[in-house]
Amino acid sequence: MDNRLVDSMIDNFKHRLQNEDYSSLTPPEEQQMRDIDTSTNEAMLAMKDEHVAALSEIETMIYDPTEFWNPPTTSEMASSANGHIVAKDPRSSPPTGPPSASVARDVLSIYVPTLFLIFFGCCSNVYTLESLVSTDPSLGPLLTFVQFVFVSLFSSSSCLYFSSTAPFIHLKPRQVPVRKWLVYTILFMAVNLLNNSAFGYKISVPLHIILRSAGPVASMTVAYLFNNARYAKVKVAAVAFLFVGVVLAALSDSHARSTRVQGLANQTLGPDAGVNKTAVLKQQAPGFLIILLALILSAFLGLYTDKLYSQHGRSAQATAESLFYSHTLSIPFFSLHLQALSNNFRALATSSPPLSSLVAVHTLPVGLAPTSTVQQLLSSIPTAAAMLILNALTHAKLFNTFYNHVYPTLRAKYSSPGIRVIFRQQIQPWHPSSTLVHEAGAAVLRTAPDRFWEFSRVLFESQKEFFDVSVVNEVRNQTYARLAKLAASVEGIDEAKILKLLKVSDKPGEDGALNTGNETTNDVKLMVKMNRLTGVHVTPTVVWNGVVEGSISSSWTKEQWEEWLDKNAH
């Protein structure tokens, strides 16, 4: 199961008025509620037995808060609850083959092609990168520019659409504001430019890869200093060992390079050539510092990315946007250096041998002589130019494969095995202010449904401000005003729109009615009716497979949830 779904569900249950349970009722009321729940349980069991034969393969779906406002069917209303987990019973469909064979087929069909594409892309990318850097170590900016152009083209379909009218190309609606992607782009472009410019200081490709693997060291350090993050001792020890390994690799490479340079100098200039290991280390030192700066900026980029996803949600669309905007918004920067990039490309094209020199004649199809069209074409293409294009293509292919195929496949097939999570709001009638708080949630769902979970988190943190004692001396519209102001503290929620939906008029309705309610009244009626139908009276209530699961408590930890799901979700 996707840990984010479990965490979200647990967080909502933990904060949801934890003291409101049977103990809040008088003994007669408690007994009455227990009797109702018992009869509801029996009804649910009967319904399950009645329909179990119709259940087929396990259904996978991640709940969208906007679904709440779609008119529910009778079956949906009969199987929904405040905190509701629905999973179809896998026993209803007899297996078509041995489970192990089915699992093996799934693994082979997904992971073998995926691993082949990723490793082929990585290896091809590194091979072409090393070929280019060995030709001219100062190609960093040109490499970055070409990679960014290709990735921008490959990812454009997720953020652009075409029309038959001017301007013909349009931007799709964004999940994250473009101004935030601009900040992201500045950090992202700086990291890439620094990484590629390090090659100009005698940093080899293998050493470059090893040095960049120190990313966890920088990330944990920056998070500890600037984000109050704390880590287990075993993680700190692991990162310390990684840091020592990276330092040893850097010193070893420097030593090996200085030995080679000193040997070559002794052969050509004699033993008094004056070349020593310190001189080689000084040549590489700026490259080490550049990569260190890139690692630090990359760590801050990680913190900023986490902040973006926490504010706007982590989804495939947000990932696609980050890929497109980070590369596309970087391209105008290179227009300031077009002349230098052009000179680098011309020098690269004229100084490298033709591509035909890398292709042996016997590898060509039978019947193609060295003077054939294919051979002439290969002879006209500089090897370095071909390597530059191939490097950019494999760079884009790697990201394209992962984000467009691997990530969606893993989410669809493995992240939520047979579980559908539905969250229902439950109003507690013995707390009058509870209705007002739930109305605020309904208003957020109406105006900014993608911000509902973030508003719920903020509301739970401030829930005591809306308990009985906190609201007893203020009129209803004053409480609404405070709720609207709290909602506006979440980016993307308009305070005026929320207050307009919540505020109750002091004028009679057009028909003279005095109980006019507000714009969320009908939504509240739907909440109450649905929960009455399923026999839900207190929070939290969990329904599993259409049956109230009484063993689950609001105090459960993540580990308890995972242990329970491991036993019941298969």
PyMOL commands that set and color helices and strands:
alter all, ss='L'
color gray80, all
select helices_A, chain A and resi 3-15+22-24+27-54+65-69+74-78+90-92+99-135+140-158+178-201+205-212+215-226+233-269+277-312+316-328+331-351+355-358+361-363+373-380+383-415+432-447+449-461+463-466+468-471+476-488+495-502+521-534+558-568
alter helices_A, ss='H'
color red, helices_A
select strands_A, chain A and resi 83-86+160-162+169-171+420-423+542-544+547-548
alter strands_A, ss='S'
color yellow, strands_A
deselect
rebuild
show_as cartoon
